[in-house]
Amino acid sequence: MVRLHFIDNLRWIAILLLFPTHAAFVFCAGWYSYYVLSPYSSVAAHCFTVAIEPWIMPLLFCIAGISTTFALQKRTSLAYLKERAERLLVPFLAGMVLVCPVIAYFALKFHTGYEGSYAGAVVHFFSSASAFPNTNGMVGEFSVDHLWFLLFLFIISLAALCLIHLWQRLFGSRFNSIVIPLPVLLVLFVPAWFLNAAGPNVAGYSLLSYLLFFLIGYALIASDDVQESLEENWALLVAVWIVLTIGVMWIGGIVLGHWELFWGSSPVFVLTGWTGALALLGAGRHLLNFSNAVTTYLSAASYPVYIIHHAILVAVAYYLIDAPVPPVAQYTLIVLISLFVTFACYEIIRRIPVVRVLFGIAGQKKEEEPA
């Protein structure tokens, strides 16, 4: 089985982009609420987040669907479910105990002036869980924070497996053998937009929309023919994506103040995000389909790095937003220090057998497999 290295590379690149993206949220007061906010509000920071937000999660769910195609070729359904529980559900629960309270502690300190102990903040965090999902994580109450991705992906993996078996039972053919032309693939943003009106919504899209992106990855984009079409048209897709981002999202949304463009209820938001995801898949196959020691390391590290990075970034931002340096220097330091500390923590975690399991790092062979 030929490994699609560009899929691994796109995954770790997207996850590393969360460092500058989440750091930009710190400087987006007036546009976004965040756990820690700088007194400096930056239009450039807002433009950066608007460039990333529409496509990053659709891309990651689509990649997860593509990876599932290959996972089910070498695993039984039962083995797949067991692996999903080990890689998603266990880290989600561990992260709720070990990672999310750290974010809540600094959010509580920043937004409420809390001066008590970390233990007191943890008690406050879990004591508010009974009111979830009506709690406010931005002020230290119970929240799954960025770990929603793990929970959604686990639920979607289970739902997708049921749909795959149903398809095979009804039609007696492989669910991932469908080939459609590129224009039709682009138009699939329409059902994703409609689905945003139903179910829980996180990061601009609903659970059902993310399920659709996952199934598109599994049933369509895993096909060599579709991948070749995306690669052949990658430059055009990138150009359209740039026009949509700058011409519509930046100018229409920021300069002209059309706030509705920033959310999944807007067809423009979904179109921009889906075009960006397809553009990156095509460009990735053309430019990133290689592997070396660095990409192998980053691929293995990307999943645990995702789990731990947010708590570290929020903590670093809390202490740096009052530093007597220009905002650009604050932003740069937040990104660089968070990167360094996160990877240092990863190096420690992956060397401790029990702890590594809690963060989704299994044996060496499994560590090299996609999440």
C-alpha positions as a Markdown table, in Angstrom:
| # | Residue | x | y | z |
|---|---|---|---|---|
| 1 | Met | 0.0 | 0.0 | 0.0 |
| 2 | Val | 1.5 | 3.3 | -1.1 |
| 3 | Arg | 1.5 | 5.9 | 1.7 |
| 4 | Leu | 0.2 | 9.3 | 0.8 |
| 5 | His | 2.9 | 11.4 | 2.4 |
| 6 | Phe | 1.2 | 14.7 | 1.4 |
| 7 | Ile | -1.8 | 13.8 | 3.7 |
| 8 | Asp | 0.6 | 13.4 | 6.7 |
| 9 | Asn | 2.4 | 16.7 | 5.8 |
| 10 | Leu | -0.9 | 18.6 | 5.4 |
| 11 | Arg | -2.0 | 17.4 | 8.8 |
| 12 | Trp | 1.1 | 18.5 | 10.7 |
| 13 | Ile | 1.2 | 21.8 | 8.8 |
| 14 | Ala | -2.4 | 22.5 | 9.7 |
| 15 | Ile | -1.8 | 21.7 | 13.4 |
| 16 | Leu | 1.4 | 23.8 | 13.5 |
| 17 | Leu | -0.6 | 26.7 | 12.0 |
| 18 | Leu | -2.8 | 26.6 | 15.2 |
| 19 | Phe | 0.1 | 28.2 | 17.1 |
| 20 | Pro | 0.1 | 31.5 | 15.1 |
| 21 | Thr | -3.7 | 31.3 | 14.7 |
| 22 | His | -4.5 | 31.0 | 18.4 |
| 23 | Ala | -1.9 | 33.6 | 19.2 |
| 24 | Ala | -3.6 | 35.9 | 16.8 |
| 25 | Phe | -6.9 | 35.5 | 18.8 |
| 26 | Val | -5.1 | 37.1 | 21.7 |
| 27 | Phe | -4.9 | 40.3 | 19.6 |
| 28 | Cys | -8.5 | 40.2 | 18.2 |
| 29 | Ala | -10.4 | 42.0 | 21.0 |
| 30 | Gly | -13.6 | 43.4 | 19.6 |
| 31 | Trp | -13.9 | 40.6 | 17.1 |
| 32 | Tyr | -13.5 | 37.5 | 19.2 |
| 33 | Ser | -13.7 | 36.5 | 22.8 |
| 34 | Tyr | -10.7 | 34.5 | 24.0 |
| 35 | Tyr | -9.2 | 33.1 | 27.2 |
| 36 | Val | -6.6 | 35.9 | 27.3 |
| 37 | Leu | -6.8 | 39.2 | 25.4 |
| 38 | Ser | -4.2 | 41.8 | 24.7 |
| 39 | Pro | -5.1 | 45.5 | 25.2 |
| 40 | Tyr | -3.8 | 45.9 | 21.6 |
| 41 | Ser | -6.4 | 45.0 | 18.9 |
| 42 | Ser | -4.9 | 44.3 | 15.5 |
| 43 | Val | -6.7 | 44.2 | 12.2 |
| 44 | Ala | -3.8 | 42.2 | 10.8 |
| 45 | Ala | -4.3 | 39.5 | 13.4 |
| 46 | His | -8.0 | 39.4 | 12.5 |
| 47 | Cys | -7.2 | 39.1 | 8.8 |
| 48 | Phe | -4.9 | 36.2 | 9.6 |
| 49 | Thr | -7.5 | 34.3 | 11.6 |
| 50 | Val | -10.1 | 34.9 | 8.8 |
| 51 | Ala | -7.7 | 33.5 | 6.3 |
| 52 | Ile | -7.3 | 30.3 | 8.4 |
| 53 | Glu | -10.6 | 29.6 | 10.1 |
| 54 | Pro | -12.8 | 28.7 | 7.1 |
| 55 | Trp | -10.7 | 25.8 | 5.8 |
| 56 | Ile | -8.6 | 24.4 | 8.6 |
| 57 | Met | -11.2 | 22.1 | 10.3 |
| 58 | Pro | -12.9 | 21.0 | 7.0 |
| 59 | Leu | -9.4 | 20.0 | 5.8 |
| 60 | Leu | -8.6 | 18.0 | 9.0 |
| 61 | Phe | -11.9 | 16.2 | 8.9 |
| 62 | Cys | -11.5 | 15.5 | 5.2 |
| 63 | Ile | -8.0 | 14.1 | 5.9 |
| 64 | Ala | -9.4 | 11.9 | 8.7 |
| 65 | Gly | -11.9 | 10.5 | 6.2 |
| 66 | Ile | -9.1 | 9.8 | 3.6 |
| 67 | Ser | -7.0 | 8.1 | 6.4 |
| 68 | Thr | -10.0 | 5.9 | 7.3 |
| 69 | Thr | -10.1 | 4.5 | 3.8 |
| 70 | Phe | -6.6 | 3.1 | 4.3 |
| 71 | Ala | -7.2 | 2.1 | 7.9 |
| 72 | Leu | -10.2 | 0.0 | 7.0 |
| 73 | Gln | -8.2 | -1.8 | 4.3 |
| 74 | Lys | -5.8 | -3.2 | 6.9 |
| 75 | Arg | -8.1 | -3.4 | 10.0 |
| 76 | Thr | -11.4 | -5.1 | 10.8 |
| 77 | Ser | -14.2 | -2.8 | 11.9 |
| 78 | Leu | -13.8 | -3.9 | 15.5 |
| 79 | Ala | -10.0 | -3.2 | 15.4 |
| 80 | Tyr | -10.8 | 0.2 | 13.8 |
| 81 | Leu | -13.2 | 1.0 | 16.7 |
| 82 | Lys | -10.7 | -0.1 | 19.3 |
| 83 | Glu | -8.0 | 2.1 | 17.7 |
| 84 | Arg | -10.4 | 5.1 | 17.5 |
| 85 | Ala | -11.2 | 4.7 | 21.2 |
| 86 | Glu | -7.5 | 4.6 | 22.1 |
| 87 | Arg | -6.5 | 7.5 | 19.9 |
| 88 | Leu | -9.5 | 9.7 | 20.4 |
| 89 | Leu | -11.7 | 8.9 | 23.4 |
| 90 | Val | -8.9 | 8.2 | 25.9 |
| 91 | Pro | -7.0 | 11.4 | 25.1 |
| 92 | Phe | -10.2 | 13.4 | 25.1 |
| 93 | Leu | -11.0 | 12.2 | 28.7 |
| 94 | Ala | -7.3 | 12.6 | 29.8 |
| 95 | Gly | -7.2 | 16.1 | 28.3 |
| 96 | Met | -10.4 | 17.1 | 30.1 |
| 97 | Val | -8.6 | 16.3 | 33.4 |
| 98 | Leu | -5.0 | 17.4 | 32.6 |
| 99 | Val | -5.2 | 20.1 | 29.9 |
| 100 | Cys | -8.6 | 22.0 | 30.0 |
| 101 | Pro | -8.3 | 23.0 | 33.7 |
| 102 | Val | -5.0 | 24.8 | 32.9 |
| 103 | Ile | -6.8 | 26.9 | 30.2 |
| 104 | Ala | -9.7 | 27.5 | 32.7 |
| 105 | Tyr | -7.3 | 28.7 | 35.4 |
| 106 | Phe | -5.7 | 31.4 | 33.3 |
| 107 | Ala | -9.1 | 32.4 | 31.7 |
| 108 | Leu | -10.5 | 32.8 | 35.3 |
| 109 | Lys | -7.5 | 34.9 | 36.4 |
| 110 | Phe | -7.6 | 37.1 | 33.3 |
| 111 | His | -11.4 | 37.7 | 33.0 |
| 112 | Thr | -12.4 | 37.7 | 36.7 |
| 113 | Gly | -9.3 | 38.8 | 38.5 |
| 114 | Tyr | -9.2 | 35.5 | 40.4 |
| 115 | Glu | -6.3 | 35.3 | 42.8 |
| 116 | Gly | -6.9 | 31.9 | 44.4 |
| 117 | Ser | -5.0 | 28.7 | 43.9 |
| 118 | Tyr | -4.9 | 26.4 | 40.9 |
| 119 | Ala | -6.7 | 23.8 | 42.9 |
| 120 | Gly | -9.6 | 26.2 | 43.6 |
| 121 | Ala | -9.8 | 27.0 | 39.9 |
| 122 | Val | -10.0 | 23.3 | 39.1 |
| 123 | Val | -12.8 | 22.9 | 41.6 |
| 124 | His | -14.6 | 25.8 | 40.0 |
| 125 | Phe | -14.1 | 24.3 | 36.5 |
| 126 | Phe | -15.5 | 20.9 | 37.3 |
| 127 | Ser | -18.3 | 22.1 | 39.7 |
| 128 | Ser | -19.8 | 24.0 | 36.8 |
| 129 | Ala | -19.9 | 20.9 | 34.5 |
| 130 | Ser | -23.5 | 20.1 | 35.5 |
| 131 | Ala | -24.6 | 23.3 | 33.6 |
| 132 | Phe | -22.7 | 22.3 | 30.4 |
| 133 | Pro | -23.1 | 23.3 | 27.6 |
| 134 | Asn | -24.5 | 26.5 | 29.0 |
| 135 | Thr | -21.1 | 27.2 | 30.7 |
| 136 | Asn | -18.7 | 29.9 | 29.7 |
| 137 | Gly | -15.2 | 28.5 | 29.2 |
| 138 | Met | -13.8 | 32.0 | 28.6 |
| 139 | Val | -14.3 | 32.8 | 32.3 |
| 140 | Gly | -13.0 | 29.6 | 33.7 |
| 141 | Glu | -16.1 | 27.5 | 33.7 |
| 142 | Phe | -16.3 | 23.9 | 32.3 |
| 143 | Ser | -15.5 | 23.6 | 28.6 |
| 144 | Val | -14.0 | 21.0 | 26.3 |
| 145 | Asp | -12.0 | 23.8 | 24.7 |
| 146 | His | -10.1 | 22.6 | 21.6 |
| 147 | Leu | -10.7 | 19.0 | 22.6 |
| 148 | Trp | -14.1 | 19.2 | 20.9 |
| 149 | Phe | -12.2 | 18.1 | 17.8 |
| 150 | Leu | -11.3 | 14.7 | 19.4 |
| 151 | Leu | -14.9 | 14.2 | 20.6 |
| 152 | Phe | -16.4 | 15.2 | 17.2 |
| 153 | Leu | -13.9 | 13.0 | 15.3 |
| 154 | Phe | -14.7 | 10.0 | 17.6 |
| 155 | Ile | -18.5 | 10.4 | 17.1 |
| 156 | Ile | -18.1 | 10.9 | 13.4 |
| 157 | Ser | -15.8 | 7.9 | 13.1 |
| 158 | Leu | -18.5 | 5.7 | 14.7 |
| 159 | Ala | -21.3 | 7.3 | 12.6 |
| 160 | Ala | -19.3 | 7.0 | 9.4 |
| 161 | Leu | -18.5 | 3.3 | 10.0 |
| 162 | Cys | -22.2 | 2.6 | 10.4 |
| 163 | Leu | -23.0 | 4.4 | 7.2 |
| 164 | Ile | -20.2 | 2.6 | 5.3 |
| 165 | His | -21.6 | -0.8 | 6.4 |
| 166 | Leu | -25.2 | 0.3 | 5.5 |
| 167 | Trp | -24.0 | 1.4 | 2.1 |
| 168 | Gln | -22.3 | -2.0 | 1.5 |
| 169 | Arg | -25.3 | -3.9 | 2.7 |
| 170 | Leu | -27.8 | -2.0 | 0.5 |
| 171 | Phe | -25.7 | -1.6 | -2.7 |
| 172 | Gly | -23.1 | -4.3 | -2.3 |
| 173 | Ser | -20.2 | -2.1 | -3.5 |
| 174 | Arg | -17.4 | -0.1 | -2.0 |
| 175 | Phe | -18.5 | 3.2 | -0.5 |
| 176 | Asn | -15.2 | 4.8 | -1.5 |
| 177 | Ser | -15.3 | 3.9 | -5.2 |
| 178 | Ile | -17.2 | 7.0 | -6.4 |
| 179 | Val | -15.5 | 9.4 | -8.8 |
| 180 | Ile | -17.0 | 12.8 | -9.6 |
| 181 | Pro | -15.7 | 15.8 | -11.6 |
| 182 | Leu | -14.1 | 18.7 | -9.9 |
| 183 | Pro | -17.0 | 21.2 | -10.4 |
| 184 | Val | -19.4 | 18.8 | -8.7 |
| 185 | Leu | -16.9 | 18.3 | -5.9 |
| 186 | Leu | -16.7 | 22.1 | -5.4 |
| 187 | Val | -20.5 | 22.4 | -5.3 |
| 188 | Leu | -20.6 | 20.1 | -2.3 |
| 189 | Phe | -20.1 | 23.2 | -0.2 |
| 190 | Val | -23.9 | 23.7 | -0.6 |
| 191 | Pro | -25.0 | 20.7 | 1.5 |
| 192 | Ala | -22.3 | 21.5 | 4.0 |
| 193 | Trp | -23.7 | 25.0 | 4.3 |
| 194 | Phe | -27.3 | 23.7 | 4.7 |
| 195 | Leu | -26.1 | 21.2 | 7.4 |
| 196 | Asn | -24.7 | 24.1 | 9.4 |
| 197 | Ala | -28.3 | 24.9 | 10.4 |
| 198 | Ala | -28.6 | 21.6 | 12.3 |
| 199 | Gly | -26.8 | 20.1 | 15.3 |
| 200 | Pro | -24.0 | 21.4 | 17.5 |
| 201 | Asn | -21.8 | 24.0 | 15.9 |
| 202 | Val | -18.2 | 24.6 | 16.6 |
| 203 | Ala | -15.5 | 26.7 | 14.8 |
| 204 | Gly | -18.0 | 27.8 | 12.1 |
| 205 | Tyr | -19.4 | 24.3 | 11.2 |
| 206 | Ser | -21.9 | 21.8 | 12.6 |
| 207 | Leu | -21.2 | 18.2 | 13.6 |
| 208 | Leu | -23.2 | 17.1 | 10.5 |
| 209 | Ser | -21.1 | 19.3 | 8.3 |
| 210 | Tyr | -17.9 | 17.8 | 9.7 |
| 211 | Leu | -19.4 | 14.3 | 9.1 |
| 212 | Leu | -20.0 | 15.3 | 5.5 |
| 213 | Phe | -16.4 | 16.5 | 5.1 |
| 214 | Phe | -15.2 | 13.2 | 6.6 |
| 215 | Leu | -17.4 | 11.1 | 4.2 |
| 216 | Ile | -16.2 | 13.2 | 1.2 |
| 217 | Gly | -12.7 | 12.4 | 2.2 |
| 218 | Tyr | -13.5 | 8.7 | 2.6 |
| 219 | Ala | -15.7 | 8.2 | -0.4 |
| 220 | Leu | -14.4 | 10.7 | -2.9 |
| 221 | Ile | -11.0 | 12.3 | -2.3 |
| 222 | Ala | -9.3 | 9.0 | -1.4 |
| 223 | Ser | -9.8 | 8.1 | -5.1 |
| 224 | Asp | -6.6 | 8.4 | -7.2 |
| 225 | Asp | -8.7 | 10.0 | -10.0 |
| 226 | Val | -10.1 | 12.7 | -7.8 |
| 227 | Gln | -6.6 | 13.4 | -6.3 |
| 228 | Glu | -5.1 | 13.7 | -9.8 |
| 229 | Ser | -7.9 | 16.1 | -10.8 |
| 230 | Leu | -7.1 | 18.3 | -7.7 |
| 231 | Glu | -3.4 | 18.2 | -8.4 |
| 232 | Glu | -3.9 | 19.1 | -12.1 |
| 233 | Asn | -6.0 | 22.2 | -11.0 |
| 234 | Trp | -4.2 | 23.1 | -7.8 |
| 235 | Ala | -3.0 | 26.5 | -9.1 |
| 236 | Leu | -6.4 | 27.5 | -10.2 |
| 237 | Leu | -8.0 | 26.4 | -6.9 |
| 238 | Val | -5.4 | 28.3 | -5.0 |
| 239 | Ala | -6.0 | 31.4 | -7.0 |
| 240 | Val | -9.8 | 31.2 | -6.5 |
| 241 | Trp | -9.2 | 30.6 | -2.8 |
| 242 | Ile | -7.0 | 33.7 | -2.5 |
| 243 | Val | -9.6 | 35.8 | -4.3 |
| 244 | Leu | -12.4 | 34.6 | -2.0 |
| 245 | Thr | -10.3 | 35.1 | 1.1 |
| 246 | Ile | -8.9 | 38.6 | 0.3 |
| 247 | Gly | -11.7 | 40.0 | -1.9 |
| 248 | Val | -14.7 | 38.7 | 0.0 |
| 249 | Met | -13.7 | 37.7 | 3.5 |
| 250 | Trp | -11.1 | 40.5 | 4.2 |
| 251 | Ile | -12.6 | 43.4 | 2.2 |
| 252 | Gly | -16.3 | 42.4 | 2.4 |
| 253 | Gly | -16.1 | 41.1 | 6.0 |
| 254 | Ile | -13.5 | 43.4 | 7.7 |
| 255 | Val | -13.3 | 46.6 | 5.7 |
| 256 | Leu | -17.0 | 46.8 | 4.9 |
| 257 | Gly | -18.0 | 45.2 | 8.2 |
| 258 | His | -20.3 | 42.4 | 7.0 |
| 259 | Trp | -19.9 | 40.3 | 10.1 |
| 260 | Glu | -22.2 | 37.5 | 8.9 |
| 261 | Leu | -19.4 | 36.5 | 6.5 |
| 262 | Phe | -17.3 | 35.2 | 9.4 |
| 263 | Trp | -19.6 | 32.4 | 10.4 |
| 264 | Gly | -20.8 | 29.1 | 8.9 |
| 265 | Ser | -24.3 | 30.5 | 8.4 |
| 266 | Ser | -22.8 | 32.4 | 5.4 |
| 267 | Pro | -22.4 | 30.4 | 2.1 |
| 268 | Val | -19.4 | 32.6 | 1.3 |
| 269 | Phe | -17.6 | 31.3 | 4.5 |
| 270 | Val | -18.3 | 27.7 | 3.6 |
| 271 | Leu | -17.4 | 28.2 | -0.1 |
| 272 | Thr | -14.1 | 29.9 | 0.9 |
| 273 | Gly | -13.3 | 27.1 | 3.4 |
| 274 | Trp | -14.1 | 24.2 | 1.1 |
| 275 | Thr | -12.2 | 25.8 | -1.8 |
| 276 | Gly | -9.2 | 26.3 | 0.5 |
| 277 | Ala | -9.3 | 22.7 | 1.6 |
| 278 | Leu | -9.5 | 21.4 | -2.0 |
| 279 | Ala | -6.7 | 23.8 | -3.0 |
| 280 | Leu | -4.5 | 22.6 | -0.3 |
| 281 | Leu | -5.2 | 18.9 | -1.1 |
| 282 | Gly | -4.3 | 19.5 | -4.7 |
| 283 | Ala | -1.2 | 21.6 | -3.9 |
| 284 | Gly | -0.2 | 19.2 | -1.2 |
| 285 | Arg | -0.2 | 16.2 | -3.6 |
| 286 | His | 1.9 | 18.3 | -6.1 |
| 287 | Leu | 4.4 | 19.8 | -3.7 |
| 288 | Leu | 4.3 | 17.9 | -0.4 |
| 289 | Asn | 4.2 | 14.2 | -1.4 |
| 290 | Phe | 7.6 | 13.3 | 0.2 |
| 291 | Ser | 8.9 | 12.1 | 3.5 |
| 292 | Asn | 12.1 | 12.7 | 5.4 |
| 293 | Ala | 13.3 | 12.6 | 9.1 |
| 294 | Val | 11.8 | 16.0 | 9.9 |
| 295 | Thr | 8.3 | 15.3 | 8.3 |
| 296 | Thr | 8.2 | 11.8 | 10.0 |
| 297 | Tyr | 8.9 | 13.4 | 13.4 |
| 298 | Leu | 6.4 | 16.1 | 12.9 |
| 299 | Ser | 3.7 | 13.7 | 11.7 |
| 300 | Ala | 4.2 | 11.5 | 14.8 |
| 301 | Ala | 4.2 | 14.6 | 17.1 |
| 302 | Ser | 1.2 | 16.5 | 15.5 |
| 303 | Tyr | -1.5 | 14.7 | 17.4 |
| 304 | Pro | -0.2 | 15.0 | 21.0 |
| 305 | Val | 1.0 | 18.5 | 20.1 |
| 306 | Tyr | -2.6 | 19.4 | 19.2 |
| 307 | Ile | -3.8 | 18.1 | 22.6 |
| 308 | Ile | -1.3 | 20.0 | 24.8 |
| 309 | His | -0.5 | 23.1 | 22.7 |
| 310 | His | -3.6 | 25.3 | 23.7 |
| 311 | Ala | -3.0 | 25.2 | 27.4 |
| 312 | Ile | 0.6 | 26.1 | 27.0 |
| 313 | Leu | -0.2 | 29.0 | 24.5 |
| 314 | Val | -2.8 | 30.5 | 26.8 |
| 315 | Ala | -0.4 | 30.3 | 29.8 |
| 316 | Val | 2.4 | 31.9 | 27.8 |
| 317 | Ala | 0.1 | 34.6 | 26.5 |
| 318 | Tyr | -1.2 | 35.4 | 30.0 |
| 319 | Tyr | 2.3 | 36.3 | 31.1 |
| 320 | Leu | 3.5 | 38.1 | 28.0 |
| 321 | Ile | 0.6 | 40.4 | 27.1 |
| 322 | Asp | 1.9 | 42.9 | 29.8 |
| 323 | Ala | 5.5 | 42.6 | 28.7 |
| 324 | Pro | 7.1 | 46.0 | 27.9 |
| 325 | Val | 7.6 | 45.2 | 24.2 |
| 326 | Pro | 5.7 | 46.1 | 21.1 |
| 327 | Pro | 2.6 | 43.9 | 20.2 |
| 328 | Val | 4.4 | 42.4 | 17.3 |
| 329 | Ala | 7.2 | 41.2 | 19.6 |
| 330 | Gln | 4.6 | 39.9 | 22.1 |
| 331 | Tyr | 2.9 | 37.9 | 19.3 |
| 332 | Thr | 6.2 | 36.5 | 18.0 |
| 333 | Leu | 7.3 | 35.5 | 21.5 |
| 334 | Ile | 3.9 | 33.9 | 22.3 |
| 335 | Val | 4.2 | 31.7 | 19.1 |
| 336 | Leu | 7.9 | 30.8 | 19.5 |
| 337 | Ile | 7.9 | 30.1 | 23.3 |
| 338 | Ser | 4.6 | 28.1 | 23.0 |
| 339 | Leu | 6.2 | 26.0 | 20.2 |
| 340 | Phe | 9.3 | 25.3 | 22.1 |
| 341 | Val | 7.6 | 24.5 | 25.4 |
| 342 | Thr | 4.9 | 22.3 | 23.6 |
| 343 | Phe | 7.5 | 20.2 | 21.8 |
| 344 | Ala | 9.6 | 20.0 | 25.0 |
| 345 | Cys | 6.5 | 18.6 | 26.8 |
| 346 | Tyr | 5.9 | 16.2 | 23.9 |
| 347 | Glu | 9.5 | 14.9 | 24.2 |
| 348 | Ile | 8.9 | 14.2 | 27.9 |
| 349 | Ile | 5.4 | 12.6 | 27.4 |
| 350 | Arg | 6.4 | 10.2 | 24.6 |
| 351 | Arg | 9.1 | 8.7 | 26.9 |
| 352 | Ile | 6.7 | 7.8 | 29.7 |
| 353 | Pro | 4.8 | 4.6 | 28.9 |
| 354 | Val | 1.6 | 5.3 | 30.9 |
| 355 | Val | 1.4 | 9.0 | 30.1 |
| 356 | Arg | 2.0 | 8.5 | 26.3 |
| 357 | Val | -1.1 | 6.3 | 26.1 |
| 358 | Leu | -3.2 | 9.1 | 27.7 |
| 359 | Phe | -2.1 | 11.4 | 24.9 |
| 360 | Gly | -2.8 | 9.0 | 22.1 |
| 361 | Ile | 0.7 | 7.8 | 21.6 |
| 362 | Ala | 0.8 | 4.0 | 21.4 |
| 363 | Gly | 3.6 | 1.7 | 20.2 |
| 364 | Gln | 6.2 | 2.9 | 17.8 |
| 365 | Lys | 4.5 | 1.5 | 14.8 |
| 366 | Lys | 1.2 | 3.1 | 15.7 |
| 367 | Glu | 2.9 | 6.4 | 16.5 |
| 368 | Glu | 3.9 | 6.6 | 12.8 |
| 369 | Glu | 0.3 | 6.0 | 11.6 |
| 370 | Pro | -2.1 | 8.9 | 10.9 |
| 371 | Ala | -4.6 | 10.0 | 13.6 |
